[in-house]
Amino acid sequence: MGRKFFGTDGIRGVANQKLTPELALNLGTAVGSWLRVHGQHKRVCIGRDTRRSGPMLEAALAAGLCSEGIDVVLLGVVPTPTVSFAARTGEFDLGAIISASHNPAPDNGIKFVTHLGKKTPDETEEIFEQLMDAPRPTRPTGSAVGTITESRQPVDAYMEMLRSLVPERLDGLRVAVDAAHGAAFELGPRILRLLGAEVVTMGVEPDGMNINSEGGATKPQAIQDFTVSHSADIGVAFDGDADRAVFSDNDGALINGDRTIGLWAADQKTQGLLDPPVVVGTVMSNGGFEAYLGGLEITLERAPVGDKYVSQRIEETHARIGGEQSGHIVFPEHGPTGDGIVTMLEVLKALRNQKGSSNCFTSAYEPWPQLLVNVGVETSDGWSSAPHVAESIRAGDAKLLGRGRLVVRPSGTQPMIRVMVEADDIVLRDEVAESVVSAMAQDLGGHVHGRVDLTYALGD
């Protein structure tokens, strides 16, 4: 069934244009009508990031829920994982997050998590959409109307959970933080100071329109430069809703998601705690990273790109960590979704255990040369059966056997095919990439939309 509003991560669009308060109100009444039947507590918590449009959409969504008899608890500006924590530890049927994550300030979004803290399944979101068009002949009145209250108690409980993760504290560490003027602008630096770290900050002055504008997890050069200029032991950058984090070592080198998983897994293996000796990455995880893990007798399980696929593979393998190069890391013992602040604390614990400088994380292994070529096409339908494309992929796989990987996949959001090639040799990498791209030009009329060298970059 087609979906009019929900995408892969909730509803997103330009606030007050595509994502209007009328839509948010209608969504709230639809979700509320569903909870009247299926909800146990008839309560929903709502958190938001720092965008100017957040309070407007929050008010509309809350009004819709209340009109169906659902009580609403407003958490204020909090990271997405804080809402997930509140939903699974409090008496809530759902948590709602008003955020567009790493998107620019004019955008916003609405997504939901279940009482287990997990993203709502596709089939549930399809029901919400159906109910948005359904008539509502009766509505609660009088004392049956829902209430709206504000509470920071779930946030305090979340902070206490974070503090419990680091009983050894972080005294003596100097940490640079870039909160991207986003949802972690307060809680990120605060937990570090509570644990005894010295903190220097940027991106902690949100004005409603500067979220993600100057740095953050998608623009890591800002934290890399800031870490060096402020002589910090390590730097961390969050995205707008703080469900991901990337790092800079003390020399200003990037620690992406691959390296984050690797450094944590290696530390756990040294302590005899990595059971099973398995981590989850994606099809984009670097071959050098996989070879490094193999040397430590740790298996890398690959999932398709997308945090929900990573989470599924974690459940299947019982791995204790999984994630993407972009810094979206899941520690299933601490929660079912990515949490940038939890990731930060786990990395700092590993650094403390190493009793050295953070550049030991970036010198642990050399990534294989990795290239991503985005090929624009009129349509990606039938691309894999095009004769020259199919032959070029077969030949590329043969050339890379034992020396690299070729991953070709259509974009889920654009008329584009992504060609990723990595190899232990840069000449071999580029030769295979050029062959596949040329075949796409011949069979599909494809044109190169962009090339990104991912060897030392953030990844896809």
C-alpha positions as CSV (number, residue, x, y, z in Angstrom):
1,M,0.0,0.0,0.0
2,G,1.3,3.4,-0.9
3,R,2.2,5.9,1.9
4,K,1.3,9.5,1.5
5,F,3.1,11.0,4.4
6,F,5.4,8.5,6.2
7,G,8.9,7.9,4.7
8,T,11.7,5.7,5.9
9,D,12.1,7.8,9.1
10,G,8.7,9.3,9.9
11,I,7.1,12.3,8.2
12,R,9.5,15.0,7.0
13,G,9.3,18.2,5.0
14,V,9.6,22.0,5.1
15,A,7.7,23.1,8.2
16,N,4.5,25.1,7.5
17,Q,4.7,24.1,3.9
18,K,4.6,20.3,3.6
19,L,4.6,19.6,7.3
20,T,1.9,22.0,8.4
21,P,0.2,22.3,11.8
22,E,-3.0,21.1,10.2
23,L,-1.3,17.9,9.2
24,A,0.2,17.5,12.7
25,L,-3.2,18.1,14.2
26,N,-4.8,15.5,12.0
27,L,-1.9,13.0,12.7
28,G,-2.4,13.6,16.4
29,T,-6.1,12.8,16.2
30,A,-5.4,9.7,14.1
31,V,-2.8,8.4,16.5
32,G,-5.1,9.3,19.4
33,S,-8.0,7.4,18.0
34,W,-5.8,4.3,17.5
35,L,-4.5,4.6,21.1
36,R,-8.1,4.8,22.4
37,V,-8.4,1.2,21.3
38,H,-4.9,-0.2,21.5
39,G,-3.2,1.9,24.2
40,Q,-2.7,0.6,27.7
41,H,-1.9,3.9,29.5
42,K,-3.4,6.4,27.1
43,R,-0.3,8.5,27.4
44,V,2.2,9.9,24.9
45,C,5.5,11.8,25.6
46,I,6.8,14.3,23.1
47,G,10.3,15.7,22.7
48,R,11.7,18.1,20.1
49,D,14.9,19.6,18.8
50,T,15.7,23.3,18.7
51,R,14.0,24.3,15.4
52,R,11.9,27.4,15.5
53,S,8.9,25.3,14.1
54,G,9.2,22.7,16.9
55,P,6.8,24.3,19.4
56,M,4.2,25.0,16.7
57,L,4.1,21.4,15.5
58,E,4.3,20.1,19.1
59,A,1.2,22.2,20.0
60,A,-0.7,20.9,17.1
61,L,0.2,17.2,17.6
62,A,-0.5,17.4,21.3
63,A,-3.9,19.0,20.6
64,G,-4.9,16.2,18.3
65,L,-3.9,13.6,20.8
66,C,-5.8,15.3,23.6
67,S,-8.9,15.6,21.4
68,E,-9.0,11.8,21.4
69,G,-8.6,11.5,25.2
70,I,-4.9,10.9,25.3
71,D,-2.7,12.6,27.9
72,V,0.4,14.2,26.7
73,V,3.7,14.8,28.6
74,L,6.0,17.4,27.0
75,L,9.7,16.8,27.6
76,G,10.9,19.9,25.9
77,V,14.1,20.1,23.9
78,V,15.7,16.6,24.2
79,P,17.7,14.2,22.0
80,T,15.7,11.6,20.1
81,P,17.1,8.8,22.3
82,T,15.8,10.5,25.4
83,V,12.3,10.1,24.1
84,S,13.0,6.5,23.4
85,F,14.3,6.0,26.9
86,A,11.2,7.8,28.4
87,A,8.8,5.7,26.3
88,R,10.3,2.4,27.4
89,T,10.8,3.2,31.1
90,G,7.7,5.3,31.8
91,E,4.0,4.5,31.5
92,F,3.7,5.7,27.9
93,D,2.1,3.9,24.9
94,L,4.2,5.9,22.4
95,G,6.9,8.5,22.3
96,A,6.8,11.3,19.6
97,I,9.8,13.1,18.3
98,I,9.6,16.4,16.5
99,S,12.9,16.7,14.6
100,A,14.4,16.5,11.1
101,S,17.7,15.2,12.4
102,H,20.6,16.5,10.3
103,N,18.4,18.4,7.8
104,P,18.5,22.2,7.6
105,A,16.5,24.4,10.0
106,P,13.5,25.1,7.7
107,D,12.7,21.3,7.7
108,N,11.1,19.4,10.5
109,G,9.7,16.0,11.0
110,I,7.5,13.8,13.2
111,K,8.2,10.2,14.1
112,F,7.1,7.8,16.8
113,V,8.6,5.1,19.0
114,T,6.7,2.3,20.7
115,H,6.5,1.6,24.4
116,L,9.6,-0.6,23.9
117,G,11.5,2.5,22.6
118,K,11.7,1.1,19.0
119,K,10.6,2.9,15.9
120,T,7.0,2.2,15.0
121,P,6.7,-0.6,12.4
122,D,5.7,0.3,8.8
123,E,2.3,-1.4,9.2
124,T,1.5,0.7,12.2
125,E,2.4,3.9,10.3
126,E,0.1,2.7,7.5
127,I,-2.7,2.4,9.9
128,F,-2.1,6.0,11.2
129,E,-2.3,7.2,7.6
130,Q,-5.6,5.4,7.0
131,L,-7.0,6.9,10.2
132,M,-6.1,10.4,9.1
133,D,-8.7,10.1,6.4
134,A,-11.3,8.4,8.6
135,P,-14.4,10.2,10.0
136,R,-14.7,10.7,13.7
137,P,-18.4,11.0,14.6
138,T,-17.8,11.1,18.3
139,R,-15.1,12.8,20.4
140,P,-14.4,12.8,24.2
141,T,-15.8,15.6,26.2
142,G,-15.5,17.0,29.7
143,S,-13.1,15.0,31.9
144,A,-12.5,12.5,29.1
145,V,-10.5,15.1,27.1
146,G,-6.7,14.5,27.4
147,T,-4.4,16.7,29.4
148,I,-1.1,18.4,28.5
149,T,1.6,18.6,31.2
150,E,5.3,19.5,31.1
151,S,7.8,17.2,32.9
152,R,11.6,16.9,33.0
153,Q,11.4,13.9,35.4
154,P,12.0,11.4,32.5
155,V,14.9,13.6,31.4
156,D,16.4,13.4,34.9
157,A,16.0,9.6,34.8
158,Y,17.8,9.5,31.5
159,M,20.7,11.6,32.9
160,E,21.0,9.2,35.8
161,M,21.1,6.3,33.4
162,L,23.9,8.0,31.6
163,R,25.8,8.7,34.8
164,S,25.6,5.0,35.8
165,L,27.4,4.0,32.6
166,V,30.7,5.5,33.8
167,P,31.2,4.7,37.5
168,E,34.9,5.3,37.0
169,R,34.2,8.9,36.0
170,L,36.1,11.0,33.5
171,D,38.2,13.2,35.7
172,G,41.3,14.5,33.8
173,L,39.9,14.2,30.3
174,R,39.5,17.4,28.2
175,V,36.6,16.8,25.8
176,A,35.6,19.1,22.9
177,V,31.9,19.0,22.0
178,D,30.0,20.2,18.9
179,A,26.3,20.0,19.6
180,A,25.3,21.4,16.2
181,H,23.0,23.9,18.0
182,G,20.8,20.9,18.3
183,A,19.0,18.7,20.8
184,A,22.1,17.8,22.8
185,F,23.3,21.3,23.3
186,E,22.5,21.1,27.0
187,L,22.6,17.4,28.0
188,G,25.8,16.5,26.1
189,P,28.2,18.9,27.9
190,R,26.2,18.6,31.2
191,I,26.8,14.8,31.6
192,L,30.5,15.2,30.8
193,R,30.8,17.9,33.5
194,L,28.9,15.7,36.0
195,L,31.4,12.9,35.3
196,G,34.3,15.2,36.0
197,A,35.5,15.9,32.5
198,E,36.8,19.3,31.4
199,V,34.6,20.5,28.5
200,V,35.0,23.0,25.7
201,T,32.0,23.6,23.5
202,M,30.8,24.9,20.2
203,G,27.3,24.7,18.6
204,V,25.6,25.2,22.0
205,E,23.7,28.4,21.3
206,P,20.6,27.5,19.3
207,D,18.5,30.3,18.0
208,G,15.9,28.2,16.2
209,M,17.5,28.6,12.8
210,N,21.1,27.6,13.2
211,I,20.7,23.8,13.8
212,N,23.3,21.9,11.8
213,S,24.5,25.1,10.1
214,E,28.1,25.3,11.3
215,G,29.2,21.8,12.1
216,G,27.8,18.7,13.7
217,A,28.1,15.0,12.8
218,T,27.6,15.6,9.1
219,K,30.3,18.3,8.9
220,P,33.0,16.7,11.1
221,Q,35.8,19.0,9.9
222,A,34.4,21.6,12.4
223,I,35.0,19.3,15.4
224,Q,38.3,18.1,14.0
225,D,39.6,21.7,13.8
226,F,38.1,22.7,17.2
227,T,39.6,19.7,19.0
228,V,43.1,20.6,17.8
229,S,42.7,24.4,18.4
230,H,41.5,23.7,22.0
231,S,44.1,21.0,22.8
232,A,41.4,18.5,23.7
233,D,42.1,14.8,24.3
234,I,39.2,13.9,22.0
235,G,36.3,15.7,20.3
236,V,32.7,14.6,19.7
237,A,30.1,16.0,17.2
238,F,26.4,15.2,17.4
239,D,23.8,15.6,14.7
240,G,20.7,17.7,15.2
241,D,18.7,15.1,17.2
242,A,21.8,13.5,18.8
243,D,21.1,9.9,17.8
244,R,24.5,9.8,16.2
245,A,28.0,10.9,17.1
246,V,31.4,11.1,15.3
247,F,34.7,11.9,16.8
248,S,38.0,13.6,16.3
249,D,41.3,12.3,17.8
250,N,43.7,14.7,19.5
251,D,45.5,15.2,16.2
252,G,42.3,16.2,14.4
253,A,41.8,12.9,12.5
254,L,38.3,11.7,12.0
255,I,36.9,8.7,14.0
256,N,33.9,7.6,12.0
257,G,31.4,4.8,12.8
258,D,33.7,2.0,11.6
259,R,36.5,3.1,13.9
260,T,34.0,3.7,16.7
261,I,32.8,0.1,16.5
262,G,36.3,-1.2,16.1
263,L,37.8,0.7,19.1
264,W,35.0,-0.3,21.4
265,A,35.0,-4.0,20.3
266,A,38.8,-4.2,20.6
267,D,38.6,-2.8,24.2
268,Q,35.9,-5.2,25.1
269,K,37.8,-8.1,23.6
270,T,40.9,-7.2,25.6
271,Q,38.8,-7.4,28.8
272,G,37.3,-10.7,27.7
273,L,33.8,-9.1,27.5
274,L,33.0,-9.4,23.8
275,D,30.6,-12.3,23.8
276,P,29.8,-13.2,21.1
277,P,32.9,-11.9,19.2
278,V,30.7,-10.3,16.6
279,V,29.9,-6.7,15.5
280,V,27.4,-5.5,12.9
281,G,28.3,-3.0,10.2
282,T,26.8,-2.4,6.8
283,V,27.7,-3.1,3.2
284,M,29.6,0.1,3.2
285,S,31.9,-0.8,6.1
286,N,35.5,-0.6,5.0
287,G,37.5,-3.7,4.1
288,G,40.5,-2.5,6.1
289,F,38.2,-2.3,9.1
290,E,37.0,-5.9,8.5
291,A,40.6,-7.1,8.1
292,Y,41.5,-5.4,11.4
293,L,38.6,-7.1,13.2
294,G,39.6,-10.4,11.6
295,G,43.1,-10.1,13.2
296,L,41.4,-9.7,16.6
297,E,39.2,-12.8,15.8
298,I,36.1,-10.6,15.7
299,T,33.6,-11.3,12.9
300,L,31.9,-8.4,11.0
301,E,28.3,-9.1,10.0
302,R,27.1,-6.8,7.3
303,A,23.6,-5.4,7.0
304,P,22.0,-3.2,4.3
305,V,22.5,0.6,4.8
306,G,19.9,1.8,7.3
307,D,19.7,1.8,11.0
308,K,16.7,-0.5,11.1
309,Y,18.5,-3.1,9.2
310,V,21.5,-2.8,11.5
311,S,19.2,-3.3,14.5
312,Q,17.6,-6.3,12.9
313,R,21.0,-7.9,12.3
314,I,22.0,-7.1,15.9
315,E,19.0,-9.1,17.1
316,E,19.8,-12.0,14.8
317,T,23.4,-12.3,15.8
318,H,23.1,-11.2,19.4
319,A,26.0,-8.7,18.8
320,R,26.7,-6.2,21.5
321,I,27.3,-3.3,19.1
322,G,26.4,-2.4,15.5
323,G,26.2,0.7,13.4
324,E,26.9,2.8,10.3
325,Q,30.0,4.8,9.2
326,S,27.9,7.9,9.7
327,G,28.1,7.5,13.5
328,H,24.7,5.9,14.1
329,I,25.8,3.3,16.7
330,V,23.5,0.9,18.6
331,F,24.4,-0.6,21.9
332,P,21.5,-3.0,22.5
333,E,22.2,-3.3,26.2
334,H,21.5,0.4,26.6
335,G,18.6,0.8,24.2
336,P,17.2,-0.3,20.8
337,T,18.1,2.8,18.9
338,G,21.2,4.9,18.2
339,D,22.2,7.3,21.1
340,G,24.9,9.8,20.4
341,I,25.5,10.6,24.1
342,V,25.7,6.9,25.1
343,T,28.2,6.4,22.2
344,M,30.3,9.3,23.4
345,L,30.4,7.8,26.9
346,E,31.3,4.3,25.7
347,V,34.2,5.8,23.6
348,L,35.5,7.8,26.5
349,K,35.5,4.7,28.7
350,A,37.5,2.9,26.0
351,L,39.9,5.8,25.8
352,R,40.3,5.8,29.6
353,N,41.0,2.0,29.5
354,Q,43.7,2.5,26.8
355,K,45.6,4.9,29.1
356,G,46.9,6.7,26.0
357,S,46.0,9.3,23.4
358,S,43.0,9.1,21.2
359,N,45.2,8.9,18.1
360,C,45.7,5.3,19.0
361,F,42.2,4.7,17.6
362,T,43.1,6.2,14.2
363,S,46.4,4.4,14.0
364,A,45.0,1.0,14.7
365,Y,44.4,0.2,11.1
366,E,44.7,1.6,7.6
367,P,41.4,1.7,5.6
368,W,41.3,0.3,2.1
369,P,40.9,2.8,-0.7
370,Q,37.1,3.2,-1.1
371,L,35.2,5.2,-3.7
372,L,31.5,6.0,-4.1
373,V,30.2,7.1,-7.5
374,N,26.6,8.4,-7.8
375,V,25.3,7.7,-11.3
376,G,22.2,9.7,-12.3
377,V,19.7,7.7,-14.4
378,E,16.2,8.4,-15.7
379,T,14.9,5.3,-14.0
380,S,16.6,2.6,-12.0
381,D,14.0,0.0,-13.0
382,G,15.7,-3.1,-14.5
383,W,19.2,-1.7,-14.0
384,S,20.7,-5.0,-12.8
385,S,19.6,-6.9,-15.9
386,A,21.1,-4.4,-18.4
387,P,23.6,-6.6,-20.4
388,H,26.7,-4.4,-20.2
389,V,26.0,-3.4,-16.6
390,A,25.6,-7.1,-15.5
391,E,28.8,-8.1,-17.3
392,S,30.8,-5.2,-15.8
393,I,29.6,-6.2,-12.3
394,R,30.5,-9.9,-12.9
395,A,34.0,-8.9,-14.2
396,G,34.5,-6.4,-11.3
397,D,33.6,-9.1,-8.7
398,A,36.1,-11.5,-10.3
399,K,38.9,-8.9,-10.3
400,L,38.2,-8.0,-6.7
401,L,38.0,-11.5,-5.4
402,G,40.0,-11.7,-2.2
403,R,41.2,-8.1,-2.7
404,G,38.0,-5.9,-2.3
405,R,34.3,-5.5,-2.8
406,L,31.9,-4.0,-5.3
407,V,28.5,-2.9,-4.1
408,V,26.0,-1.5,-6.5
409,R,22.6,-0.4,-5.3
410,P,19.8,2.0,-6.4
411,S,19.1,5.0,-4.2
412,G,16.0,4.8,-2.2
413,T,15.2,8.5,-2.6
414,Q,16.6,9.7,-5.9
415,P,16.8,8.4,-9.6
416,M,20.4,7.4,-9.0
417,I,22.5,4.3,-8.7
418,R,25.3,4.2,-6.2
419,V,28.5,2.3,-7.1
420,M,30.9,1.6,-4.2
421,V,34.2,0.0,-4.9
422,E,37.0,-0.7,-2.4
423,A,40.2,-2.6,-3.0
424,D,43.6,-3.1,-1.3
425,D,45.0,-1.1,-4.3
426,I,43.8,2.3,-5.5
427,V,44.5,1.5,-9.2
428,L,42.4,-1.6,-9.0
429,R,39.6,0.3,-7.2
430,D,39.4,3.0,-9.9
431,E,39.7,0.5,-12.8
432,V,36.7,-1.5,-11.6
433,A,34.7,1.7,-10.8
434,E,35.3,3.2,-14.3
435,S,34.2,-0.1,-16.0
436,V,30.9,-0.2,-14.1
437,V,30.1,3.5,-14.6
438,S,30.9,3.3,-18.3
439,A,28.5,0.3,-18.7
440,M,25.8,2.3,-17.0
441,A,26.3,5.2,-19.4
442,Q,26.1,2.7,-22.3
443,D,23.0,0.8,-21.1
444,L,21.1,3.3,-19.0
445,G,22.2,6.7,-20.3
446,G,23.7,7.3,-16.8
447,H,25.8,10.3,-16.0
448,V,28.1,10.8,-13.0
449,H,26.4,12.9,-10.5
450,G,29.4,12.9,-8.1
451,R,32.4,11.0,-6.8
452,V,33.3,10.7,-3.2
453,D,36.5,9.2,-1.9
454,L,35.3,7.5,1.3
455,T,38.7,6.1,2.4
456,Y,39.1,8.5,5.3
457,A,35.7,10.1,5.2
458,L,32.5,9.9,7.1
459,G,30.9,7.3,4.8
460,D,27.4,6.7,3.5
